[in-house]
Amino acid sequence: MGDNLKRLRLDHNISQEKLCAELQRRGCDIGRTTYAKYEAGQLNIRASVLIELRQIYGCEYDDFFRGLERSSDS
């Protein structure tokens, strides 16, 4: 998911700092270090942050999960 978060952010030409400032303005208490961990796949992103990112980017939830589908070999 981290790669998708980074791709979306870069597609919108926004820095991590500016994105975090916008998220904070919208009520998400998140710093750049935490967000960087989301993009690096070191920390699971909170649903509340995803909700705000979807509104900021004007995208679908599927855009965050693209390429993460598991094989149905069970």
Sequence and secondary structure as in RCSB ss.txt:
>XXXX:A:sequence
MGDNLKRLRLDHNISQEKLCAELQRRGCDIGRTTYAKYEAGQLNIRASVLIELRQIYGCEYDDFFRGLERSSDS
>XXXX:A:secstr
 HHHHHHHHHHTT  HHHHHHHHHHTT    HHHHHHHHHTSS   HHHHHHHHHHHT  THHHHTT       
